[in-house]
Amino acid sequence: MTPVIEVRDLTKRYKDTLALDRVSLTIEKDTIYGLLGRNGAGKTTLMSILTAQNFATSGEALLFGEQPYENTRVLSRICFVRESQKYPDDATPTHAFRAARLFFANWDQEFAERLIDEFQLPMKTRIKKLSRGQLSAVGVIIGLASRAEITFFDEPYLGLDAVARQIFYDRLLEDYAEHPRTVILSSHLIDEVANLIEKIIVIDSGRVLLDEDTDAVRGRASTVVGDAAKVEAWAEGREVIHRETLGRVASVTVLGHLTPADRAGIADADLDLAPVSLQQLIVRLTQHAGRAASDSAPDSAPAASAASVEEVL
């Protein structure tokens, strides 16, 4: 596949906060990505740097092989739909779509009008008077109708009800099938978008925790439930990413694809095997990574300070 974005050792620091920590990844052409992670994990910071709305402290980000900053050749080929998008005080959706039509070479006005009807968007109401859901609809319509070669959606569903979110998902898939492009979708509703995304990138504490095909991730973890002693015996030697106990009943979530022998052992021990959804897997992986980071942290701040001083000297 042809890469359209290449990120190498990208770091962003805000005073004492490390928002991105040496992030490296490749985004392929004509693929839908899920950019997933907790609030504050670094997702928006990464997208802001890729779209030239923020600057990296160090490292490199290339789009279509070029730096995006003040580069019309790059910026005219991308669209960034963000939850906090600002518009002029007197602007209406009509003004926003007219401006988008002028900027995006692949803009489809007929598609935009269809979306306006489906989202029931009041076109003459000033944007600052719109509800949160209606404001989100403005961004979603621009992101879809622009048909930019790379489209970033940063939490596009905020404020949209279940019906409106489903319209967004359906139209995204339909139009992507007819007009392939690269879509990077940041979302907290992981299970809702699980059937949309072809590749998953999980960011946690500014680092890439997972970067894989969605199909490869499915089935990567399993939950075994039953008698606590039997569950613990079965889990011995496996990588446990989550454990719960209630009286004599326990459940463990383990990483790794189960072999036929594993499944037979679960059945022989009279244990139950439960599927792990994509959202559960990512939540458990993130929690597991957080615990591992805490366990590997220095025992005390003074020791870390001393090491820093020694490095300087």
KEPAPA-177542 format. One line per 4 residues: for each residue x, y, z of N, C-alpha, C. Coordinates in steps of 0.02 Angstrom, whole numbers, plus 50000, padded with zeros to 5 digits. Layout:
X,Y,Z,X,Y,Z,X,Y,Z; ...
***
This chain:
50042,49940,50000,50000,50000,50000,50044,50063,50000; 50016,50117,49973,50053,50180,49969,50041,50221,50032; 50094,50242,50067,50083,50284,50126,50067,50356,50106; 50019,50386,50140,50004,50457,50128,50027,50500,50187
50038,50467,50244,50065,50502,50303,50121,50460,50333; 50177,50492,50347,50233,50459,50380,50254,50501,50440; 50252,50470,50498,50269,50504,50561,50330,50470,50591; 50381,50509,50608,50443,50481,50634,50464,50517,50698
50465,50480,50752,50490,50506,50817,50459,50573,50835; 50394,50580,50825,50360,50643,50837,50349,50653,50912; 50372,50710,50936,50367,50727,51007,50337,50796,51014; 50290,50803,51061,50261,50868,51077,50259,50877,51152
50289,50930,51176,50291,50944,51247,50259,51013,51260; 50214,51015,51310,50185,51077,51334,50213,51088,51405; 50264,51129,51411,50296,51141,51475,50314,51075,51509; 50278,51057,51562,50295,50995,51598,50255,50934,51573
50213,50943,51522,50171,50889,51498,50198,50862,51431; 50208,50797,51429,50230,50764,51367,50169,50736,51332; 50144,50773,51282,50083,50753,51248,50094,50698,51197; 50150,50700,51162,50170,50647,51115,50242,50628,51130
50254,50563,51133,50319,50538,51154,50349,50493,51099; 50386,50523,51053,50421,50487,50999,50374,50440,50960; 50320,50469,50936,50271,50431,50898,50296,50419,50827; 50293,50357,50806,50309,50339,50737,50253,50295,50709
50229,50311,50651,50177,50271,50619,50171,50289,50546; 50136,50246,50509,50124,50256,50438,50050,50248,50424; 50022,50296,50388,49951,50295,50368,49948,50280,50294; 49911,50228,50275,49908,50207,50206,49851,50241,50168
49858,50242,50103,49809,50273,50058,49745,50232,50057; 49688,50266,50052,49622,50235,50042,49607,50182,50095; 49611,50203,50158,49599,50159,50215,49564,50198,50269; 49518,50166,50305,49485,50199,50362,49520,50176,50426
49546,50225,50462,49582,50212,50524,49539,50233,50583; 49545,50196,50637,49517,50217,50701,49575,50240,50745; 49574,50304,50764,49625,50331,50810,49593,50333,50879; 49613,50287,50922,49577,50275,50984,49622,50287,51044
49591,50302,51101,49627,50314,51162,49587,50358,51209; 49611,50363,51271,49576,50401,51322,49581,50476,51309; 49539,50516,51343,49547,50588,51340,49616,50607,51365; 49649,50652,51328,49715,50673,51348,49770,50626,51327
49754,50574,51288,49805,50526,51267,49853,50554,51215; 49830,50606,51178,49872,50636,51126,49843,50633,51056; 49781,50609,51050,49751,50601,50984,49742,50668,50948; 49711,50716,50982,49698,50781,50951,49763,50817,50937
49811,50811,50982,49877,50842,50970,49908,50815,50907; 49905,50749,50898,49934,50718,50838,49899,50744,50775; 49833,50745,50775,49797,50769,50716,49810,50842,50703; 49817,50882,50756,49830,50953,50747,49899,50965,50715
49947,50924,50732,50014,50931,50702,50012,50908,50629; 49977,50854,50616,49973,50829,50547,49937,50877,50501; 49892,50917,50528,49854,50965,50487,49882,51036,50493; 49942,51042,50519,49978,51106,50522,49944,51158,50566
49906,51135,50616,49875,51180,50664,49912,51181,50730; 49967,51144,50733,50010,51143,50792,50080,51125,50769; 50129,51136,50812,50198,51123,50795,50226,51068,50840; 50266,51024,50811,50299,50972,50850,50360,51002,50886
50375,50974,50944,50436,50994,50978,50497,50964,50942; 50490,50902,50919,50542,50869,50880,50510,50813,50839; 50549,50785,50794,50523,50733,50751,50497,50761,50686; 50468,50717,50646,50447,50737,50578,50380,50706,50561
50339,50745,50526,50275,50721,50500,50270,50742,50427; 50261,50694,50383,50256,50708,50311,50188,50685,50285; 50155,50727,50246,50094,50709,50212,50107,50713,50137; 50092,50659,50102,50108,50654,50031,50183,50668,50018
50224,50650,50067,50296,50659,50061,50322,50729,50075; 50278,50774,50098,50298,50843,50109,50278,50867,50179; 50313,50919,50203,50293,50951,50265,50228,50989,50253; 50180,50986,50300,50115,51019,50289,50114,51094,50302
50161,51120,50341,50158,51190,50363,50165,51238,50305; 50115,51283,50299,50113,51334,50247,50124,51304,50178; 50097,51244,50168,50107,51208,50106,50038,51197,50074; 50021,51239,50026,49955,51237,49995,49944,51171,49958
49997,51143,49931,49990,51080,49894,49964,51025,49940; 49985,51027,50003,49963,50977,50052,49896,50996,50083; 49890,51057,50107,49831,51078,50144,49768,51077,50102; 49773,51087,50037,49714,51086,49994,49688,51015,49983
49726,50965,50006,49707,50895,49995,49683,50861,50059; 49679,50900,50114,49658,50870,50177,49600,50909,50208; 49562,50876,50250,49506,50908,50285,49509,50885,50358; 49505,50933,50404,49508,50918,50476,49443,50941,50508
49402,50893,50529,49339,50909,50562,49350,50898,50637; 49348,50953,50674,49361,50949,50746,49302,50974,50786; 49295,50946,50846,49238,50962,50889,49237,51035,50908; 49295,51066,50914,49299,51135,50937,49306,51186,50880
49283,51167,50821,49290,51212,50763,49254,51278,50775; 49288,51333,50759,49260,51400,50768,49236,51429,50701; 49182,51468,50704,49155,51501,50645,49142,51575,50663; 49141,51620,50612,49123,51690,50626,49055,51695,50660
49047,51746,50702,48985,51752,50743,48922,51754,50701; 48925,51785,50641,48864,51793,50601,48858,51739,50547; 48901,51689,50549,48901,51637,50498,48842,51589,50507; 48814,51566,50452,48762,51515,50452,48790,51452,50418
48757,51395,50423,48780,51337,50386,48788,51351,50311; 48745,51392,50284,48750,51409,50213,48819,51440,50198; 48841,51487,50241,48906,51519,50232,48962,51468,50237; 48957,51423,50287,49010,51373,50297,49017,51327,50237
48961,51306,50208,48964,51260,50152,48987,51296,50088; 48970,51360,50081,48995,51398,50023,49070,51404,50026; 49097,51418,50085,49169,51423,50093,49203,51356,50079; 49173,51302,50104,49202,51236,50092,49202,51218,50018
49148,51239,49985,49142,51224,49912,49199,51258,49874; 49219,51317,49896,49274,51353,49862,49342,51322,49877; 49349,51293,49937,49415,51270,49958,49430,51199,49934; 49380,51155,49937,49392,51084,49922,49376,51069,49849
49427,51046,49813,49420,51034,49741,49370,50978,49725; 49362,50931,49770,49318,50874,49758,49249,50882,49789; 49232,50942,49811,49168,50954,49845,49109,50931,49802; 49062,50895,49833,49003,50871,49798,48942,50905,49829
48915,50955,49792,48860,50995,49818,48796,50953,49824; 48785,50909,49777,48725,50867,49780,48726,50822,49842; 48785,50794,49857,48793,50751,49915,48783,50793,49979; 48809,50854,49980,48801,50898,50038,48728,50912,50050
48690,50926,49998,48619,50942,50005,48580,50882,50031; 48599,50823,50009,48567,50762,50034,48580,50755,50109; 48641,50767,50130,48658,50761,50200,48622,50815,50242; 48617,50874,50215,48581,50928,50250,48509,50906,50265
48477,50876,50216,48409,50851,50226,48407,50795,50278; 48454,50749,50274,48452,50692,50319,48467,50712,50391; 48510,50761,50401,48525,50785,50468,48475,50839,50492; 48430,50858,50446,48379,50908,50463,48411,50971,50491
48460,50996,50454,48499,51054,50477,48466,51119,50456; 48452,51164,50503,48423,51230,50485,48477,51275,50454; 48470,51289,50391,48524,51322,50354,48530,51397,50367; 48476,51429,50388,48478,51501,50397,48490,51523,50469
48495,51475,50515,48509,51491,50585,48584,51503,50593; 48602,51556,50630,48673,51568,50641,48704,51509,50678; 48765,51492,50660,48797,51433,50687,48804,51437,50763; 48815,51497,50789,48824,51502,50861,48757,51490,50898
48702,51489,50862,48637,51474,50892,48617,51401,50884; 48656,51362,50848,48640,51292,50837,48652,51252,50900; 48616,51196,50906,48628,51150,50961,48695,51115,50948; 48719,51081,51000,48783,51047,50993,48780,50994,50938
48724,50958,50934,48716,50908,50882,48714,50938,50813; 48679,50994,50805,48676,51028,50740,48745,51054,50719; 48783,51080,50768,48850,51103,50754,48894,51045,50731; 48887,50987,50763,48924,50928,50742,48904,50908,50671
48840,50915,50655,48816,50897,50588,48849,50940,50534; 48860,51004,50549,48894,51049,50502,48963,51021,50485; 49001,51002,50537,49068,50974,50526,49066,50908,50489; 49020,50865,50507,49014,50800,50474,48999,50808,50400
48953,50853,50384,48935,50865,50313,48995,50890,50274; 49032,50937,50303,49092,50963,50269,49143,50906,50260; 49153,50866,50312,49201,50812,50307,49184,50760,50254; 49120,50745,50247,49098,50695,50198,49096,50725,50127
49064,50783,50120,49054,50811,50053,49118,50839,50023; 49168,50853,50064,49232,50879,50038,49268,50827,49996; 49260,50763,50015,49295,50708,49982,49369,50722,49976; 49397,50751,50028,49469,50764,50030,49507,50698,50029
49568,50699,50004,49608,50638,49999,49624,50609,50068; 49631,50654,50117,49638,50633,50187,49588,50673,50228; 49545,50639,50265,49495,50673,50307,49504,50650,50379; 49512,50699,50423,49518,50686,50495,49452,50704,50528
49423,50656,50565,49364,50669,50605,49383,50663,50679; 49383,50719,50715,49401,50718,50786,49337,50719,50827; 49316,50662,50853,49254,50655,50891,49195,50686,50854; 49180,50664,50794,49128,50698,50753,49058,50688,50779
49047,50639,50822,48980,50621,50843,48955,50660,50902; 48996,50702,50934,48976,50736,50996,48912,50776,50985; 48862,50761,51025,48799,50796,51020,48750,50763,50973; 48773,50718,50930,48728,50684,50884,48691,50628,50920
48626,50622,50907,48589,50566,50937,48604,50502,50899; 48577,50447,50923,48592,50381,50893,48574,50378,50820; 48517,50408,50802,48495,50407,50732,48544,50446,50688; 48564,50505,50711,48610,50547,50672,48679,50514,50666
48701,50481,50720,48765,50447,50716,48763,50391,50665; 48707,50354,50663,48701,50300,50614,48700,50326,50543; 48668,50384,50533,48669,50415,50467,48741,50431,50446; 48779,50458,50493,48849,50473,50479,48887,50410,50459
48882,50358,50499,48917,50295,50485,48897,50267,50417; 48831,50265,50404,48807,50236,50341,48831,50275,50280; 48827,50342,50284,48848,50383,50227,48924,50381,50217; 48960,50377,50272,49033,50372,50267,49052,50308,50229
49023,50252,50248,49039,50189,50214,49017,50188,50142; 48956,50214,50129,48930,50215,50061,48974,50257,50015; 48992,50316,50039,49031,50361,49996,49103,50339,49990; 49129,50308,50043,49198,50282,50041,49203,50226,49989
49151,50185,49983,49151,50131,49934,49155,50158,49863; 49120,50214,49850,49119,50244,49783,49178,50291,49771; 49201,50323,49825,49255,50372,49819,49307,50359,49873; 49350,50309,49864,49398,50291,49916,49444,50350,49933
49458,50356,49996,49507,50405,50021,49530,50381,50089; 49577,50417,50118,49601,50400,50185,49560,50437,50237; 49532,50400,50284,49491,50430,50337,49521,50411,50404; 49532,50460,50446,49558,50448,50514,49504,50471,50562
49475,50423,50597,49417,50435,50639,49436,50427,50712; 49435,50481,50749,49448,50479,50821,49381,50473,50857; 49375,50423,50901,49310,50411,50932,49319,50376,50999; 49272,50390,51046,49267,50353,51108,49216,50297,51103
49173,50300,51054,49121,50249,51046,49150,50191,51004; 49195,50154,51034,49236,50106,50996,49193,50052,50965; 49147,50024,51002,49107,49970,50975,49061,49994,50919; 49040,50058,50921,48998,50085,50868,49036,50090,50802
49100,50107,50805,49139,50117,50744,49179,50055,50725; 49173,50002,50764,49215,49942,50753,49206,49913,50683; 49145,49917,50656,49133,49889,50590,49152,49936,50533; 49171,49998,50551,49192,50046,50500,49266,50043,50486
49305,50034,50538,49377,50045,50534,49414,49982,50511; 49463,49993,50467,49503,49939,50440,49568,49930,50478; 49592,49984,50507,49654,49981,50546,49644,50020,50611; 49678,49999,50663,49670,50029,50729,49737,50057,50752
49736,50119,50775,49794,50148,50809,49770,50170,50878; 49800,50142,50930,49783,50161,50999,49841,50201,51028; 49825,50260,51053,49875,50303,51085,49859,50306,51159; 49910,50298,51200,49902,50302,51272,49962,50339,51301
49947,50392,51339,50000,50433,51370,50051,50455,51318; 50027,50474,51259,50071,50502,51208,50111,50451,51168; 50099,50386,51180,50135,50334,51143,50087,50289,51105; 50111,50259,51051,50071,50213,51013,50071,50145,51049
50013,50125,51072,50006,50062,51108,49988,50005,51061; 49953,50021,51007,49931,49970,50960,49925,50001,50891; 49949,49966,50840,49944,49989,50771,49938,49926,50727; 49876,49905,50714,49865,49841,50680,49802,49844,50638
49795,49794,50594,49732,49784,50558,49678,49765,50608; 49618,49790,50598,49563,49775,50643,49550,49700,50647; 49553,49666,50590,49539,49594,50589,49591,49555,50630; 49653,49580,50631,49705,49547,50670,49695,49556,50744
49663,49611,50763,49652,49625,50834,49594,49584,50862; 49544,49571,50819,49486,49533,50843,49508,49463,50865; 49483,49442,50921,49502,49376,50947,49569,49374,50980; 49600,49433,50989,49666,49434,51020,49664,49422,51095
49606,49432,51125,49598,49422,51197,49535,49381,51210; 49535,49347,51267,49477,49306,51287,49467,49312,51361; 49405,49305,51383,49389,49306,51454,49363,49237,51475; 49393,49211,51528,49373,49146,51555,49343,49157,51623
49284,49127,51635,49246,49138,51697,49230,49070,51729; 49233,49069,51796,49214,49008,51832,49243,49005,51901; 49249,48945,51927,49277,48935,51994,49346,48968,51998; 49356,49008,52050,49416,49049,52055,49479,49008,52051
49482,48952,52088,49542,48912,52088,49557,48883,52019; 49505,48860,51984,49515,48832,51918,49535,48885,51868; 49505,48944,51874,49521,48999,51829,49594,49019,51837; 49617,49026,51900,49686,49046,51912,49734,48992,51888
49716,48929,51896,49759,48875,51872,49765,48877,51796; 49708,48890,51762,49709,48893,51689,49751,48953,51665; 49747,49009,51701,49781,49071,51679,49855,49071,51696; 49879,49023,51734,49949,49020,51754,49994,49022,51692
50041,49070,51692,50088,49076,51637,50063,49115,51577; 50002,49138,51580,49974,49179,51525,49977,49253,51543; 49973,49295,51492,49974,49368,51504,49903,49391,51521; 49892,49404,51584,49826,49426,51608,49824,49502,51606
49774,49529,51571,49768,49602,51567,49711,49628,51611; 49670,49582,51637,49617,49604,51683,49595,49544,51724; 49580,49558,51789,49559,49505,51834,49505,49531,51880; 49451,49493,51889,49398,49510,51935,49379,49448,51976
49363,49460,52040,49344,49404,52083,49284,49425,52124; 49234,49380,52128,49175,49391,52170,49160,49326,52206; 49181,49324,52269,49173,49263,52308,49216,49208,52278; 49185,49153,52261,49222,49096,52233,49223,49096,52157
49194,49148,52128,49193,49154,52055,49244,49206,52032; 49281,49190,51981,49331,49237,51955,49327,49239,51879; 49351,49295,51852,49358,49301,51779,49426,49332,51764; 49458,49306,51713,49521,49335,51691,49517,49347,51616
49546,49403,51595,49551,49418,51524,49624,49410,51506; 49639,49368,51457,49708,49353,51439,49720,49371,51366; 49781,49391,51352,49801,49405,51283,49822,49341,51248; 49812,49340,51183,49833,49283,51144,49775,49246,51113
49784,49222,51052,49732,49183,51018,49730,49113,51048; 49671,49088,51063,49664,49023,51093,49671,48967,51041; 49708,48916,51059,49715,48857,51017,49658,48809,51031; 49647,48761,50987,49597,48709,51002,49610,48675,51069
49674,48664,51086,49690,48633,51150,49670,48678,51208; 49680,48744,51199,49659,48791,51252,49584,48787,51264; 49547,48785,51210,49474,48783,51215,49451,48717,51247; 49484,48663,51229,49467,48599,51259,49482,48599,51333
49537,48630,51353,49554,48635,51424,49504,48675,51463; 49478,48728,51433,49426,48770,51465,49363,48728,51476; 49343,48692,51425,49283,48650,51430,49292,48595,51482; 49351,48562,51482,49363,48507,51529,49362,48532,51601
49383,48595,51612,49384,48623,51680,49316,48651,51700; 49267,48644,51656,49199,48669,51669,49199,48745,51679; 49239,48779,51638,49242,48852,51639,49205,48879,51578; 49184,48943,51583,49149,48975,51528,49196,49022,51491
49188,49025,51426,49228,49069,51383,49184,49124,51357; 49203,49186,51370,49163,49244,51350,49202,49285,51298; 49168,49310,51247,49203,49352,51197,49222,49419,51227; 49273,49450,51199,49296,49516,51219,49284,49564,51161
49243,49614,51171,49229,49662,51118,49291,49705,51106; 49292,49738,51048,49348,49782,51032,49357,49836,51085; 49302,49864,51108,49306,49916,51159,49335,49888,51224; 49311,49830,51245,49338,49800,51306,49412,49786,51299
49433,49760,51242,49503,49745,51231,49546,49807,51238; 49525,49862,51205,49565,49922,51207,49566,49952,51277; 49509,49951,51312,49508,49975,51381,49555,49935,51424; 49552,49868,51418,49595,49825,51459,49669,49834,51442
49684,49841,51377,49753,49852,51357,49780,49917,51385; 49738,49969,51382,49759,50034,51409,49771,50031,51484; 49725,49999,51519,49733,49992,51592,49796,49951,51608; 49807,49897,51570,49865,49854,51581,49930,49893,51569
49931,49934,51516,49990,49973,51501,50003,50024,51556; 49948,50054,51583,49956,50102,51637,49984,50070,51700; 49961,50010,51716,49988,49975,51775,50061,49957,51765; 50078,49935,51704,50147,49916,51690,50193,49976,51695
50169,50034,51671,50210,50095,51675,50221,50115,51748; 50168,50108,51789,50174,50125,51860,50223,50078,51896; 50220,50013,51878,50264,49964,51910,50337,49976,51892; 50350,50003,51831,50418,50013,51810,50445,50082,51826
50403,50125,51857,50425,50193,51874,50476,50190,51930; 50521,50242,51934,50570,50244,51988,50536,50244,52056; 50569,50214,52106,50540,50208,52173,50530,50275,52206; 50570,50323,52188,50564,50388,52222,50587,50444,52176
50558,50502,52186,50576,50560,52146,50648,50581,52156; 50676,50582,52217,50745,50603,52227,50794,50561,52186; 50782,50495,52180,50826,50453,52142,50827,50473,52069; 50767,50489,52042,50763,50511,51973,50799,50576,51964
50793,50621,52011,50826,50686,52006,50902,50677,52007; 50926,50632,52049,50997,50620,52053,51024,50593,51987; 50985,50547,51956,51006,50520,51892,51011,50574,51839; 50963,50621,51840,50964,50675,51792,51025,50720,51801
51043,50733,51864,51100,50774,51879,51164,50741,51853; 51168,50674,51864,51227,50638,51842,51235,50641,51766; 51176,50637,51730,51179,50640,51658,51205,50708,51634; 51183,50761,51668,51205,50828,51649,51279,50837,51662
51303,50812,51720,51373,50819,51737,51417,50776,51690
***
